[in-house]
Amino acid sequence: MGDTNLISGIAKILETPKNKILNSDVPTTQFRVQFPQVRNSSVVYLTFWGNLARDVANYYKINDYILIEGYISLRDRYDSNKIISKSKKVEITVLKVYPFVLGY
């Protein structure tokens, strides 16, 4: 069986979703999250495309928990001068998202 990079989990939103429109009029939304179930977890970037990007920007906010399914990848990290840093950032391109409500 080959290696796959599919991931799913519960994530806590750490910042307000940021909307962008690409040249081809495709909306994208990106923000940082943290996986609370992982010990010593680091911050991960989520990217949403198309109609899902609009929905996420409209319905979710800081400190919400979401259940996500998507593909994980490593991206180059740039500093303020657009120079590639030696470190990489983890990014997840989300295919499906569901609200996760605590306390019920």
Biopython code that builds the backbone (N, CA, C, O; Angstrom):
import numpy as np
from Bio.PDB.StructureBuilder import StructureBuilder

atoms = [
    (1, "MET", "N", (0.842, -1.176, 0.000)),
    (1, "MET", "CA", (0.000, 0.000, 0.000)),
    (1, "MET", "C", (0.889, 1.240, 0.000)),
    (1, "MET", "O", (1.896, 1.276, 0.707)),
    (2, "GLY", "N", (0.533, 2.246, -0.775)),
    (2, "GLY", "CA", (1.328, 3.467, -0.881)),
    (2, "GLY", "C", (1.091, 4.409, 0.279)),
    (2, "GLY", "O", (0.132, 4.260, 1.037)),
    (3, "ASP", "N", (1.968, 5.369, 0.405)),
    (3, "ASP", "CA", (1.817, 6.383, 1.433)),
    (3, "ASP", "C", (0.700, 7.343, 1.051)),
    (3, "ASP", "O", (0.563, 7.725, -0.111)),
    (4, "THR", "N", (-0.096, 7.728, 2.042)),
    (4, "THR", "CA", (-1.140, 8.721, 1.825)),
    (4, "THR", "C", (-0.948, 9.867, 2.801)),
    (4, "THR", "O", (-0.327, 9.699, 3.851)),
    (5, "ASN", "N", (-1.469, 11.003, 2.465)),
    (5, "ASN", "CA", (-1.343, 12.153, 3.337)),
    (5, "ASN", "C", (-2.709, 12.672, 3.766)),
    (5, "ASN", "O", (-2.860, 13.861, 4.046)),
    (6, "LEU", "N", (-3.703, 11.791, 3.819)),
    (6, "LEU", "CA", (-5.044, 12.146, 4.261)),
    (6, "LEU", "C", (-5.062, 12.264, 5.780)),
    (6, "LEU", "O", (-4.482, 11.429, 6.474)),
    (7, "ILE", "N", (-5.718, 13.285, 6.295)),
    (7, "ILE", "CA", (-5.759, 13.509, 7.742)),
    (7, "ILE", "C", (-7.166, 13.922, 8.140)),
    (7, "ILE", "O", (-7.881, 14.555, 7.363)),
    (8, "SER", "N", (-7.555, 13.561, 9.353)),
    (8, "SER", "CA", (-8.815, 14.044, 9.921)),
    (8, "SER", "C", (-8.592, 14.254, 11.411)),
    (8, "SER", "O", (-7.760, 13.590, 12.029)),
    (9, "GLY", "N", (-9.340, 15.177, 11.972)),
    (9, "GLY", "CA", (-9.211, 15.453, 13.392)),
    (9, "GLY", "C", (-10.028, 16.648, 13.808)),
    (9, "GLY", "O", (-10.620, 17.343, 12.981)),
    (10, "ILE", "N", (-10.050, 16.878, 15.122)),
    (10, "ILE", "CA", (-10.749, 18.016, 15.695)),
    (10, "ILE", "C", (-9.730, 19.121, 15.911)),
    (10, "ILE", "O", (-8.658, 18.888, 16.470)),
    (11, "ALA", "N", (-10.066, 20.323, 15.467)),
    (11, "ALA", "CA", (-9.138, 21.448, 15.555)),
    (11, "ALA", "C", (-9.826, 22.644, 16.202)),
    (11, "ALA", "O", (-11.031, 22.846, 16.045)),
    (12, "LYS", "N", (-9.039, 23.436, 16.934)),
    (12, "LYS", "CA", (-9.520, 24.672, 17.551)),
    (12, "LYS", "C", (-9.018, 25.853, 16.722)),
    (12, "LYS", "O", (-7.822, 25.958, 16.450)),
    (13, "ILE", "N", (-9.924, 26.736, 16.324)),
    (13, "ILE", "CA", (-9.565, 27.890, 15.501)),
    (13, "ILE", "C", (-8.868, 28.935, 16.364)),
    (13, "ILE", "O", (-9.389, 29.336, 17.405)),
    (14, "LEU", "N", (-7.685, 29.375, 15.928)),
    (14, "LEU", "CA", (-6.878, 30.318, 16.693)),
    (14, "LEU", "C", (-6.966, 31.756, 16.196)),
    (14, "LEU", "O", (-6.621, 32.676, 16.939)),
    (15, "GLU", "N", (-7.417, 31.978, 14.965)),
    (15, "GLU", "CA", (-7.481, 33.339, 14.424)),
    (15, "GLU", "C", (-8.674, 33.484, 13.494)),
    (15, "GLU", "O", (-9.261, 32.496, 13.053)),
    (16, "THR", "N", (-9.017, 34.718, 13.208)),
    (16, "THR", "CA", (-10.131, 35.012, 12.313)),
    (16, "THR", "C", (-9.797, 34.543, 10.897)),
    (16, "THR", "O", (-8.707, 34.827, 10.400)),
    (17, "PRO", "N", (-10.717, 33.830, 10.239)),
    (17, "PRO", "CA", (-10.468, 33.386, 8.863)),
    (17, "PRO", "C", (-10.182, 34.559, 7.926)),
    (17, "PRO", "O", (-10.855, 35.588, 7.981)),
    (18, "LYS", "N", (-9.163, 34.387, 7.054)),
    (18, "LYS", "CA", (-8.769, 35.416, 6.098)),
    (18, "LYS", "C", (-9.190, 34.988, 4.699)),
    (18, "LYS", "O", (-8.808, 33.917, 4.227)),
    (19, "ASN", "N", (-9.977, 35.831, 4.042)),
    (19, "ASN", "CA", (-10.468, 35.535, 2.693)),
    (19, "ASN", "C", (-9.551, 36.138, 1.643)),
    (19, "ASN", "O", (-9.015, 37.231, 1.826)),
    (20, "LYS", "N", (-9.375, 35.415, 0.541)),
    (20, "LYS", "CA", (-8.648, 35.910, -0.626)),
    (20, "LYS", "C", (-9.382, 35.432, -1.866)),
    (20, "LYS", "O", (-10.024, 34.381, -1.860)),
    (21, "ILE", "N", (-9.279, 36.215, -2.926)),
    (21, "ILE", "CA", (-9.813, 35.813, -4.228)),
    (21, "ILE", "C", (-8.616, 35.691, -5.169)),
    (21, "ILE", "O", (-7.865, 36.650, -5.346)),
    (22, "LEU", "N", (-8.438, 34.525, -5.766)),
    (22, "LEU", "CA", (-7.335, 34.314, -6.693)),
    (22, "LEU", "C", (-7.663, 34.882, -8.067)),
    (22, "LEU", "O", (-8.795, 35.291, -8.322)),
    (23, "ASN", "N", (-6.677, 34.905, -8.943)),
    (23, "ASN", "CA", (-6.839, 35.465, -10.290)),
    (23, "ASN", "C", (-7.988, 34.836, -11.059)),
    (23, "ASN", "O", (-8.642, 35.506, -11.858)),
    (24, "SER", "N", (-8.234, 33.574, -10.828)),
    (24, "SER", "CA", (-9.291, 32.879, -11.565)),
    (24, "SER", "C", (-10.639, 32.985, -10.851)),
    (24, "SER", "O", (-11.527, 32.165, -11.084)),
    (25, "ASP", "N", (-10.797, 33.985, -9.984)),
    (25, "ASP", "CA", (-12.038, 34.226, -9.234)),
    (25, "ASP", "C", (-12.429, 33.065, -8.327)),
    (25, "ASP", "O", (-13.614, 32.829, -8.090)),
    (26, "VAL", "N", (-11.442, 32.345, -7.825)),
    (26, "VAL", "CA", (-11.688, 31.249, -6.891)),
    (26, "VAL", "C", (-11.430, 31.762, -5.482)),
    (26, "VAL", "O", (-10.311, 32.169, -5.171)),
    (27, "PRO", "N", (-12.460, 31.749, -4.613)),
    (27, "PRO", "CA", (-12.242, 32.215, -3.248)),
    (27, "PRO", "C", (-11.451, 31.188, -2.423)),
    (27, "PRO", "O", (-11.643, 29.981, -2.566)),
    (28, "THR", "N", (-10.579, 31.682, -1.575)),
    (28, "THR", "CA", (-9.855, 30.834, -0.627)),
    (28, "THR", "C", (-9.949, 31.473, 0.750)),
    (28, "THR", "O", (-10.069, 32.692, 0.878)),
    (29, "THR", "N", (-9.894, 30.642, 1.765)),
    (29, "THR", "CA", (-9.871, 31.093, 3.151)),
    (29, "THR", "C", (-8.763, 30.340, 3.852)),
    (29, "THR", "O", (-8.598, 29.135, 3.658)),
    (30, "GLN", "N", (-7.998, 31.056, 4.675)),
    (30, "GLN", "CA", (-6.901, 30.425, 5.394)),
    (30, "GLN", "C", (-6.851, 30.966, 6.815)),
    (30, "GLN", "O", (-7.074, 32.155, 7.044)),
    (31, "PHE", "N", (-6.555, 30.082, 7.772)),
    (31, "PHE", "CA", (-6.355, 30.483, 9.157)),
    (31, "PHE", "C", (-5.586, 29.398, 9.900)),
    (31, "PHE", "O", (-5.418, 28.282, 9.408)),
    (32, "ARG", "N", (-5.121, 29.754, 11.101)),
    (32, "ARG", "CA", (-4.334, 28.831, 11.925)),
    (32, "ARG", "C", (-5.239, 28.096, 12.905)),
    (32, "ARG", "O", (-6.208, 28.659, 13.414)),
    (33, "VAL", "N", (-4.912, 26.835, 13.163)),
    (33, "VAL", "CA", (-5.629, 26.017, 14.147)),
    (33, "VAL", "C", (-4.630, 25.232, 14.977)),
    (33, "VAL", "O", (-3.436, 25.187, 14.681)),
    (34, "GLN", "N", (-5.155, 24.620, 16.018)),
    (34, "GLN", "CA", (-4.348, 23.742, 16.871)),
    (34, "GLN", "C", (-5.169, 22.491, 17.153)),
    (34, "GLN", "O", (-6.379, 22.572, 17.365)),
    (35, "PHE", "N", (-4.513, 21.335, 17.157)),
    (35, "PHE", "CA", (-5.182, 20.083, 17.471)),
    (35, "PHE", "C", (-5.061, 19.841, 18.968)),
    (35, "PHE", "O", (-3.978, 19.495, 19.439)),
    (36, "PRO", "N", (-6.148, 20.012, 19.741)),
    (36, "PRO", "CA", (-6.053, 19.916, 21.205)),
    (36, "PRO", "C", (-5.803, 18.504, 21.721)),
    (36, "PRO", "O", (-5.332, 18.351, 22.848)),
    (37, "GLN", "N", (-6.099, 17.474, 20.943)),
    (37, "GLN", "CA", (-5.935, 16.109, 21.419)),
    (37, "GLN", "C", (-4.494, 15.614, 21.318)),
    (37, "GLN", "O", (-4.187, 14.519, 21.789)),
    (38, "VAL", "N", (-3.612, 16.399, 20.714)),
    (38, "VAL", "CA", (-2.216, 16.009, 20.537)),
    (38, "VAL", "C", (-1.370, 16.750, 21.575)),
    (38, "VAL", "O", (-1.442, 17.975, 21.681)),
    (39, "ARG", "N", (-0.573, 16.007, 22.337)),
    (39, "ARG", "CA", (0.295, 16.623, 23.330)),
    (39, "ARG", "C", (1.393, 17.417, 22.630)),
    (39, "ARG", "O", (1.945, 16.970, 21.625)),
    (40, "ASN", "N", (1.704, 18.587, 23.158)),
    (40, "ASN", "CA", (2.712, 19.477, 22.598)),
    (40, "ASN", "C", (2.441, 19.780, 21.123)),
    (40, "ASN", "O", (3.360, 19.790, 20.304)),
    (41, "SER", "N", (1.187, 20.025, 20.800)),
    (41, "SER", "CA", (0.834, 20.260, 19.404)),
    (41, "SER", "C", (1.286, 21.641, 18.958)),
    (41, "SER", "O", (1.357, 22.584, 19.746)),
    (42, "SER", "N", (1.582, 21.727, 17.691)),
    (42, "SER", "CA", (1.994, 22.998, 17.120)),
    (42, "SER", "C", (0.861, 23.568, 16.285)),
    (42, "SER", "O", (-0.171, 22.926, 16.090)),
    (43, "VAL", "N", (1.065, 24.756, 15.806)),
    (43, "VAL", "CA", (0.059, 25.444, 15.006)),
    (43, "VAL", "C", (0.123, 24.942, 13.567)),
    (43, "VAL", "O", (1.202, 24.752, 13.006)),
    (44, "VAL", "N", (-1.046, 24.732, 12.988)),
    (44, "VAL", "CA", (-1.175, 24.237, 11.614)),
    (44, "VAL", "C", (-2.056, 25.213, 10.844)),
    (44, "VAL", "O", (-2.993, 25.779, 11.407)),
    (45, "TYR", "N", (-1.766, 25.413, 9.574)),
    (45, "TYR", "CA", (-2.578, 26.278, 8.716)),
    (45, "TYR", "C", (-3.589, 25.440, 7.961)),
    (45, "TYR", "O", (-3.248, 24.395, 7.407)),
    (46, "LEU", "N", (-4.850, 25.901, 7.938)),
    (46, "LEU", "CA", (-5.894, 25.259, 7.137)),
    (46, "LEU", "C", (-6.205, 26.142, 5.946)),
    (46, "LEU", "O", (-6.268, 27.365, 6.068)),
    (47, "THR", "N", (-6.401, 25.518, 4.787)),
    (47, "THR", "CA", (-6.786, 26.234, 3.576)),
    (47, "THR", "C", (-8.061, 25.614, 3.022)),
    (47, "THR", "O", (-8.169, 24.396, 2.884)),
    (48, "PHE", "N", (-9.024, 26.475, 2.707)),
    (48, "PHE", "CA", (-10.309, 26.065, 2.146)),
    (48, "PHE", "C", (-10.458, 26.723, 0.782)),
    (48, "PHE", "O", (-9.977, 27.838, 0.578)),
    (49, "TRP", "N", (-11.123, 26.042, -0.159)),
    (49, "TRP", "CA", (-11.279, 26.528, -1.527)),
    (49, "TRP", "C", (-12.752, 26.582, -1.911)),
    (49, "TRP", "O", (-13.559, 25.797, -1.413)),
    (50, "GLY", "N", (-13.098, 27.510, -2.798)),
    (50, "GLY", "CA", (-14.430, 27.571, -3.405)),
    (50, "GLY", "C", (-15.547, 27.918, -2.440)),
    (50, "GLY", "O", (-15.381, 28.753, -1.551)),
    (51, "ASN", "N", (-16.691, 27.264, -2.626)),
    (51, "ASN", "CA", (-17.863, 27.521, -1.783)),
    (51, "ASN", "C", (-17.592, 27.185, -0.325)),
    (51, "ASN", "O", (-18.119, 27.846, 0.571)),
    (52, "LEU", "N", (-16.779, 26.170, -0.078)),
    (52, "LEU", "CA", (-16.431, 25.809, 1.294)),
    (52, "LEU", "C", (-15.685, 26.959, 1.972)),
    (52, "LEU", "O", (-15.866, 27.189, 3.167)),
    (53, "ALA", "N", (-14.854, 27.677, 1.229)),
    (53, "ALA", "CA", (-14.115, 28.820, 1.779)),
    (53, "ALA", "C", (-15.084, 29.913, 2.236)),
    (53, "ALA", "O", (-14.907, 30.489, 3.309)),
    (54, "ARG", "N", (-16.092, 30.195, 1.436)),
    (54, "ARG", "CA", (-17.086, 31.212, 1.810)),
    (54, "ARG", "C", (-17.869, 30.788, 3.045)),
    (54, "ARG", "O", (-18.085, 31.593, 3.951)),
    (55, "ASP", "N", (-18.294, 29.526, 3.085)),
    (55, "ASP", "CA", (-19.075, 29.036, 4.226)),
    (55, "ASP", "C", (-18.279, 29.096, 5.516)),
    (55, "ASP", "O", (-18.800, 29.514, 6.550)),
    (56, "VAL", "N", (-17.027, 28.682, 5.463)),
    (56, "VAL", "CA", (-16.182, 28.689, 6.663)),
    (56, "VAL", "C", (-15.997, 30.110, 7.171)),
    (56, "VAL", "O", (-16.067, 30.351, 8.376)),
    (57, "ALA", "N", (-15.760, 31.052, 6.266)),
    (57, "ALA", "CA", (-15.567, 32.448, 6.664)),
    (57, "ALA", "C", (-16.839, 33.035, 7.291)),
    (57, "ALA", "O", (-16.757, 33.891, 8.172)),
    (58, "ASN", "N", (-17.999, 32.583, 6.842)),
    (58, "ASN", "CA", (-19.260, 33.118, 7.352)),
    (58, "ASN", "C", (-19.708, 32.490, 8.666)),
    (58, "ASN", "O", (-20.339, 33.166, 9.479)),
    (59, "TYR", "N", (-19.398, 31.213, 8.897)),
    (59, "TYR", "CA", (-19.997, 30.504, 10.016)),
    (59, "TYR", "C", (-19.066, 30.198, 11.186)),
    (59, "TYR", "O", (-19.550, 29.858, 12.266)),
    (60, "TYR", "N", (-17.754, 30.305, 11.012)),
    (60, "TYR", "CA", (-16.840, 29.938, 12.090)),
    (60, "TYR", "C", (-16.030, 31.141, 12.552)),
    (60, "TYR", "O", (-15.759, 32.062, 11.782)),
    (61, "LYS", "N", (-15.645, 31.113, 13.841)),
    (61, "LYS", "CA", (-14.896, 32.223, 14.418)),
    (61, "LYS", "C", (-13.837, 31.678, 15.384)),
    (61, "LYS", "O", (-13.703, 30.465, 15.551)),
    (62, "ILE", "N", (-13.096, 32.577, 16.008)),
    (62, "ILE", "CA", (-12.041, 32.195, 16.946)),
    (62, "ILE", "C", (-12.629, 31.369, 18.084)),
    (62, "ILE", "O", (-13.733, 31.647, 18.552)),
    (63, "ASN", "N", (-11.893, 30.357, 18.527)),
    (63, "ASN", "CA", (-12.217, 29.432, 19.628)),
    (63, "ASN", "C", (-13.307, 28.429, 19.296)),
    (63, "ASN", "O", (-13.724, 27.686, 20.185)),
    (64, "ASP", "N", (-13.789, 28.369, 18.062)),
    (64, "ASP", "CA", (-14.703, 27.309, 17.649)),
    (64, "ASP", "C", (-13.901, 26.035, 17.418)),
    (64, "ASP", "O", (-12.729, 26.088, 17.046)),
    (65, "TYR", "N", (-14.543, 24.887, 17.643)),
    (65, "TYR", "CA", (-13.945, 23.599, 17.331)),
    (65, "TYR", "C", (-14.588, 23.056, 16.067)),
    (65, "TYR", "O", (-15.805, 23.128, 15.899)),
    (66, "ILE", "N", (-13.765, 22.511, 15.177)),
    (66, "ILE", "CA", (-14.277, 21.951, 13.935)),
    (66, "ILE", "C", (-13.655, 20.571, 13.708)),
    (66, "ILE", "O", (-12.523, 20.307, 14.114)),
    (67, "LEU", "N", (-14.412, 19.713, 13.059)),
    (67, "LEU", "CA", (-13.920, 18.405, 12.636)),
    (67, "LEU", "C", (-13.582, 18.536, 11.160)),
    (67, "LEU", "O", (-14.431, 18.914, 10.354)),
    (68, "ILE", "N", (-12.337, 18.224, 10.808)),
    (68, "ILE", "CA", (-11.883, 18.429, 9.430)),
    (68, "ILE", "C", (-11.402, 17.135, 8.803)),
    (68, "ILE", "O", (-10.963, 16.216, 9.494)),
    (69, "GLU", "N", (-11.492, 17.080, 7.483)),
    (69, "GLU", "CA", (-10.896, 16.024, 6.674)),
    (69, "GLU", "C", (-10.179, 16.705, 5.523)),
    (69, "GLU", "O", (-10.747, 17.582, 4.872)),
    (70, "GLY", "N", (-8.937, 16.314, 5.265)),
    (70, "GLY", "CA", (-8.211, 16.944, 4.183)),
    (70, "GLY", "C", (-6.853, 16.324, 3.953)),
    (70, "GLY", "O", (-6.538, 15.259, 4.484)),
    (71, "TYR", "N", (-6.045, 17.013, 3.146)),
    (71, "TYR", "CA", (-4.709, 16.543, 2.793)),
    (71, "TYR", "C", (-3.664, 17.431, 3.436)),
    (71, "TYR", "O", (-3.770, 18.657, 3.401)),
    (72, "ILE", "N", (-2.653, 16.808, 4.024)),
    (72, "ILE", "CA", (-1.598, 17.528, 4.711)),
    (72, "ILE", "C", (-0.395, 17.688, 3.785)),
    (72, "ILE", "O", (-0.089, 16.798, 2.991)),
    (73, "SER", "N", (0.284, 18.832, 3.896)),
    (73, "SER", "CA", (1.474, 19.079, 3.086)),
    (73, "SER", "C", (2.414, 20.019, 3.832)),
    (73, "SER", "O", (2.016, 20.688, 4.786)),
    (74, "LEU", "N", (3.662, 20.059, 3.386)),
    (74, "LEU", "CA", (4.661, 20.973, 3.927)),
    (74, "LEU", "C", (4.906, 22.070, 2.898)),
    (74, "LEU", "O", (5.126, 21.780, 1.722)),
    (75, "ARG", "N", (4.868, 23.316, 3.330)),
    (75, "ARG", "CA", (5.074, 24.469, 2.453)),
    (75, "ARG", "C", (6.287, 25.255, 2.925)),
    (75, "ARG", "O", (6.639, 25.232, 4.104)),
    (76, "ASP", "N", (6.922, 25.952, 1.982)),
    (76, "ASP", "CA", (8.025, 26.836, 2.351)),
    (76, "ASP", "C", (7.488, 27.993, 3.184)),
    (76, "ASP", "O", (6.382, 28.482, 2.954)),
    (77, "ARG", "N", (8.278, 28.416, 4.142)),
    (77, "ARG", "CA", (7.922, 29.550, 4.990)),
    (77, "ARG", "C", (8.720, 30.761, 4.514)),
    (77, "ARG", "O", (9.930, 30.672, 4.305)),
    (78, "TYR", "N", (8.039, 31.890, 4.344)),
    (78, "TYR", "CA", (8.685, 33.117, 3.870)),
    (78, "TYR", "C", (8.768, 34.118, 5.019)),
    (78, "TYR", "O", (7.875, 34.182, 5.863)),
    (79, "ASP", "N", (9.856, 34.901, 5.043)),
    (79, "ASP", "CA", (9.946, 35.969, 6.035)),
    (79, "ASP", "C", (9.336, 37.246, 5.455)),
    (79, "ASP", "O", (8.770, 37.214, 4.363)),
    (80, "SER", "N", (9.443, 38.356, 6.163)),
    (80, "SER", "CA", (8.804, 39.604, 5.736)),
    (80, "SER", "C", (9.369, 40.145, 4.423)),
    (80, "SER", "O", (8.710, 40.948, 3.763)),
    (81, "ASN", "N", (10.573, 39.724, 4.028)),
    (81, "ASN", "CA", (11.191, 40.186, 2.773)),
    (81, "ASN", "C", (10.970, 39.218, 1.617)),
    (81, "ASN", "O", (11.646, 39.315, 0.593)),
    (82, "LYS", "N", (10.028, 38.284, 1.768)),
    (82, "LYS", "CA", (9.701, 37.278, 0.744)),
    (82, "LYS", "C", (10.881, 36.355, 0.443)),
    (82, "LYS", "O", (11.017, 35.861, -0.676)),
    (83, "ILE", "N", (11.727, 36.125, 1.439)),
    (83, "ILE", "CA", (12.848, 35.210, 1.303)),
    (83, "ILE", "C", (12.461, 33.902, 1.977)),
    (83, "ILE", "O", (11.915, 33.904, 3.080)),
    (84, "ILE", "N", (12.746, 32.783, 1.313)),
    (84, "ILE", "CA", (12.385, 31.466, 1.840)),
    (84, "ILE", "C", (13.215, 31.161, 3.077)),
    (84, "ILE", "O", (14.442, 31.267, 3.057)),
    (85, "SER", "N", (12.537, 30.781, 4.148)),
    (85, "SER", "CA", (13.201, 30.402, 5.389)),
    (85, "SER", "C", (13.612, 28.935, 5.314)),
    (85, "SER", "O", (13.139, 28.198, 4.448)),
    (86, "LYS", "N", (14.486, 28.514, 6.216)),
    (86, "LYS", "CA", (14.912, 27.109, 6.244)),
    (86, "LYS", "C", (13.816, 26.203, 6.789)),
    (86, "LYS", "O", (13.777, 25.017, 6.460)),
    (87, "SER", "N", (12.932, 26.740, 7.615)),
    (87, "SER", "CA", (11.880, 25.920, 8.199)),
    (87, "SER", "C", (10.679, 25.825, 7.250)),
    (87, "SER", "O", (10.538, 26.631, 6.331)),
    (88, "LYS", "N", (9.838, 24.851, 7.480)),
    (88, "LYS", "CA", (8.636, 24.628, 6.683)),
    (88, "LYS", "C", (7.415, 24.831, 7.575)),
    (88, "LYS", "O", (7.506, 24.742, 8.799)),
    (89, "LYS", "N", (6.269, 25.105, 6.946)),
    (89, "LYS", "CA", (5.027, 25.179, 7.702)),
    (89, "LYS", "C", (4.114, 24.051, 7.239)),
    (89, "LYS", "O", (4.108, 23.675, 6.067)),
    (90, "VAL", "N", (3.350, 23.524, 8.175)),
    (90, "VAL", "CA", (2.406, 22.457, 7.882)),
    (90, "VAL", "C", (1.093, 23.097, 7.452)),
    (90, "VAL", "O", (0.570, 23.984, 8.127)),
    (91, "GLU", "N", (0.571, 22.639, 6.327)),
    (91, "GLU", "CA", (-0.682, 23.171, 5.796)),
    (91, "GLU", "C", (-1.601, 22.013, 5.460)),
    (91, "GLU", "O", (-1.163, 21.000, 4.916)),
    (92, "ILE", "N", (-2.879, 22.165, 5.786)),
    (92, "ILE", "CA", (-3.882, 21.157, 5.458)),
    (92, "ILE", "C", (-4.893, 21.788, 4.518)),
    (92, "ILE", "O", (-5.505, 22.803, 4.849)),
    (93, "THR", "N", (-5.070, 21.192, 3.347)),
    (93, "THR", "CA", (-6.109, 21.611, 2.418)),
    (93, "THR", "C", (-7.359, 20.816, 2.775)),
    (93, "THR", "O", (-7.401, 19.597, 2.608)),
    (94, "VAL", "N", (-8.366, 21.513, 3.263)),
    (94, "VAL", "CA", (-9.551, 20.863, 3.821)),
    (94, "VAL", "C", (-10.561, 20.560, 2.723)),
    (94, "VAL", "O", (-10.874, 21.409, 1.889)),
    (95, "LEU", "N", (-11.066, 19.318, 2.744)),
    (95, "LEU", "CA", (-12.098, 18.888, 1.804)),
    (95, "LEU", "C", (-13.490, 18.904, 2.424)),
    (95, "LEU", "O", (-14.476, 19.210, 1.753)),
    (96, "LYS", "N", (-13.561, 18.568, 3.723)),
    (96, "LYS", "CA", (-14.837, 18.532, 4.448)),
    (96, "LYS", "C", (-14.631, 19.150, 5.824)),
    (96, "LYS", "O", (-13.580, 18.978, 6.441)),
    (97, "VAL", "N", (-15.636, 19.867, 6.297)),
    (97, "VAL", "CA", (-15.582, 20.467, 7.628)),
    (97, "VAL", "C", (-16.953, 20.336, 8.277)),
    (97, "VAL", "O", (-17.982, 20.498, 7.622)),
    (98, "TYR", "N", (-16.954, 20.037, 9.582)),
    (98, "TYR", "CA", (-18.176, 19.891, 10.358)),
    (98, "TYR", "C", (-18.011, 20.651, 11.671)),
    (98, "TYR", "O", (-16.911, 20.688, 12.221)),
    (99, "PRO", "N", (-19.088, 21.261, 12.187)),
    (99, "PRO", "CA", (-18.985, 21.907, 13.499)),
    (99, "PRO", "C", (-18.851, 20.848, 14.578)),
    (99, "PRO", "O", (-19.441, 19.773, 14.467)),
    (100, "PHE", "N", (-18.090, 21.135, 15.610)),
    (100, "PHE", "CA", (-17.921, 20.228, 16.742)),
    (100, "PHE", "C", (-18.303, 21.001, 17.989)),
    (100, "PHE", "O", (-17.594, 21.922, 18.393)),
    (101, "VAL", "N", (-19.425, 20.632, 18.603)),
    (101, "VAL", "CA", (-19.965, 21.362, 19.748)),
    (101, "VAL", "C", (-19.623, 20.593, 21.019)),
    (101, "VAL", "O", (-19.901, 19.399, 21.125)),
    (102, "LEU", "N", (-19.014, 21.289, 21.987)),
    (102, "LEU", "CA", (-18.668, 20.686, 23.274)),
    (102, "LEU", "C", (-19.782, 20.937, 24.278)),
    (102, "LEU", "O", (-20.477, 21.951, 24.210)),
    (103, "GLY", "N", (-19.945, 20.006, 25.210)),
    (103, "GLY", "CA", (-20.845, 20.244, 26.336)),
    (103, "GLY", "C", (-22.259, 19.747, 26.168)),
    (103, "GLY", "O", (-23.115, 20.091, 26.984)),
    (104, "TYR", "N", (-22.550, 18.959, 25.157)),
    (104, "TYR", "CA", (-23.915, 18.424, 25.010)),
    (104, "TYR", "C", (-23.951, 16.975, 25.324)),
    (104, "TYR", "O", (-25.012, 16.354, 25.255)),
]
sb = StructureBuilder()
sb.init_structure("model")
sb.init_model(0)
sb.init_chain("A")
sb.init_seg("    ")
for serial, (resi, resn, name, xyz) in enumerate(atoms, 1):
    if name == "N":
        sb.init_residue(resn, " ", resi, " ")
    sb.init_atom(name, np.array(xyz, "f"), 0.0, 1.0, " ", f" {name:<3s}", serial, name[0])
structure = sb.get_structure()
